[in-house]
Amino acid sequence: MSGAASTTTPGAPIPEFKQVMGHPSPLWMLFMTEFWERFAFYGIRWALVLYIVAQFHGGDPSGEEPASKIYGAYLALVYAAAIFGGYVADRVLGYQRSILLGAVIMGAGLFMIAVPSEQVFKLGLATVICGNGLFKPNISTMVGKLYSVTDERRDSGFTIFYMGINLGAMIAPLVTQYLAKKVFGIESMPAYKVVFMAAGVGMILSLVWFWFGRRQLGGIGRPAEGEGGKHKVLYVFAGALASIPVAYFLLEMGANALQWFVLTPMFLILCAFLMVEAFREGAVQRDRCIAMLIIFTFNILFWMFFEQAGSSFTFLADKIVDRDIFSEGLKGTVLALSGETVFPNAWFQSVNSVAIIVLAPLIAWIWVKLGKFNPSIPRKFGLGLIFNGLAFLLLMFALSKLVSAAGLIPFWTLFAVYWIQSIGELCLSPIGLSMVTKLAPLRLVGFGMGGWFLSTGIGNNLSGIFAGSVSGEGGMNTASALSGYTMGFWILVGGGVLLFLIAPLIQRLMHGVK
């Protein structure tokens, strides 16, 4: 395998690591590296669609639909780029150097989007896309390489790593909202550029953390002996720079065209690559790869509706949710502590992460306690879809039965939606990361991880299209939200039930992988 990290070689031994809290010590270094990268990524999440409407559409509600589609396309390309980043790490550069190079490029893009020009803004998003593609799949793959395939701590390790993701995602909106609205701006005129610059600082911290911490990894993620010439770093860097205009063009293409002419063909080509390699490795690997690709398809469905937080749920919170949750007696205390008299829109972006941090140990404990009754991977995915659907059922109820005279729904309903969705996410996402490292062809684990993120990206692009339809040409209202979220409920629950029904077939294709 040319240029891959030496530990990707089938049968390569796992180094002996110092154990910290029952896990290899490099897990905690990767945990913090990902923490700061997710701080950067999620720090801008609450602001993007609001900034696009305010800056480039003069605050007109008609800007909600294009803003949602840009946001969805951006997320889709972030995840689609993971295919190329995974392949580069597998075959050319190794995981460590790919992560470092991706961090540099992503950081530059975050500072670029602070420039108040629509062209520079999109060019900055394109730069973030290219940098994240080199970073994201490879840091996740590195976690898998700390454990043998049969190590029972493997799923637990990924769950811990997933908590690092959510710690960064939880803190980021709180910090960036405070900086934008309380330090450098006001509620009616946030300093959005500060949000983007703070995210850039977070990315620099991620880079520094990994630069100094990577020594703990030993040979894991480094190029094979004789195949790690530094000139390859320059070649990949030049290729990444050349891909930025391509990403910019794809953003300009629009979410609908991007879906049919780019993302869907990419997914089909990726499936073909993985299947060719799987056939070379024999019938068992062929079946496992088929099972993985089936689950990828349901993963698309999950993220299409889950990733409304940065688009339609943001507009829902801004226009239809009653965020004045504090009683008169509490307002003085709240104002003194945070400067807020209503629950800030940005803080909703932290609710999912708080729920993950609280619930992840509980869900992990439940899986262990269930023992032989622990649901199979496909049934856990089915549960993820059904819980996601139940969140939309709650919104259906609120938008049809709980609308006040002022046209607002209670705060607790959207708050609860994030918690219900988080249960579904914990049934699906950390399990999916671990699943790929078990089911993907051994020579293309990074590429397989890229496929996982591509399926997530396709779901995110569809989420932008869906969110745009919820807002419509005139902006979101109660009727449009109810109609859209009702459709989301039926699709999710139907998908979850179908996955439960075909779970035994998928489990047989996995040949004992649990």
Buried (B, 14 or more C-beta within 10 A) or exposed (E): BEBBBBBBEEEBEBBEBEEEEEBBBBBBBBBBBBBBBBBBBBBBBBBBBBBBBBBBBEEEBBBBBBBBBBBBBBBBBBBBBBBBBBBBBBBBBBBBBBBBBBBBBBBBBBBBBBBEEEEEBBBBBBBBBBBBBBBBBBBBBBBBBBBEEEBEBBBBBBBBBBBBBBBBBBBBBBBBBBBBBBEBBEEEEBBBBBBBBBBBBBBBBBBEBBBEBBEBBBBBBBBBEEBBEEEBBEEBBEEBEEBBEEBBEBBBBBBBEBBEEBBEEBBEEBBEBBBEBBEEBEEBBBBBBBBBBBBBBBBBBBBBBBBBBBBBBBBBBBBBBBBEBBEEEEBEEBEEEBEBBBBBBBBBBBBBBBBBBEBBEEBBEEBEEEEEEBBBBBBBBBBBBBBBBBBBBBBBEBBEEBBEEEEBBBBBBBBBBBBBBBBBBBBBBBBBBBBBBBBBBBBBBBBBBBBBBBBBBBBBBBBBBBBBBBBBEEBBBBEBBBBBBBBBBEBBBBBBEBBBEEBEEBBEBBEEBE
